């Protein structure tokens, strides 16, 4: 090959490599930017007086004196709204039956929109659910509820050849000529007085438990459960993986059995994670009965089996990468084989072994399928170390899926879903960074 052609190919491959890296970085940004942007919105947002009232009532947190003043100002503005409702109800009582029945469903829609915006009306019974005790706690959601109050969606079925089309009309038009028509401009013009919005830094999203299926509160039980499962899986898988790697590299002889074991390990690395979940349910819970039902212990054991092939393979490669002269020098000085493995080979291979551990730890923290059948629940409280042997737990990966696909009000709590995703990514990055720093310090110590 001519020198010019070789240089041209080298430059082409270099450009292709840089282009691939840039494309990967761009795709990573496309994925991470909305996650980070929306996830931060779960902690930093414009909270209303309803949010501060909820924090004080449910978590006993906040400035009682300032909250009292804000509630007094908000109640003064709301009293006019409630007065308009009372006047219209009195007006309806004097209408004939036909006209009263015409207004009733429209008026009930207005009441429902006000309850969603401001909370229970004065004559309502005390709600049982927390979501019904308070109005909108976030200003962005309050603006959506204000729009629902001011406008009504109607459908046009006039053209039989086309699908029905929706459009919005002013809700106040339905009450033209009544006293209630003044309600809509009043709420629109005084929404700031009604809800008292201000910027809020809500660290409780990380440290609080959820209330009423994540309508309020935070995600601490999910964070704690994720850490328990991931670290528990590493507690079982890491020592077993390193021991297996030592056996394969230092003790196993080439033969049918060794080849079979290696093939089994490689096969397990490609098994779908849902299969591990079903196996964990059958073997650890139903057969070994490590717990009566779902538990952190059963989930950790299942995750440990799933990540074990990766740890074995990476540890084996790290041990094989240690120069043979290290082993020969140790044996030549009279050390036993086991002492050589413990004091020479494993310390030299530890950075590579930790690399496999880092990859496995991240996978264990983010897996959903294996813990569905063995450890995860949708609703529950945070658990302690004493509960890991018998109690299930919430986990970020499972609850992200559950809130996004099965929650009755998934669209209402998008900020919680994004906040959970950001928390999961942050945990994985934090664990990885810790392991990387530890690996770097060990490598530096070995070299120096």
Helices and strands as residue ranges (DSSP letters): H 3-40, E 44-47, H 49-59, H 64-93, H 97-118, H 130-133, H 139-150, E 151-156, E 165-170, G 171-175, H 181-189, H 191-195, E 198-201, H 204-207, E 210-211, E 216-217, H 220-246, I 247-251, H 256-269, H 273-280, I 281-287, H 296-320, H 324-332, H 337-340, I 341-345, H 346-366, H 369-372, G 385-387, H 396-405, G 410-413, H 414-447
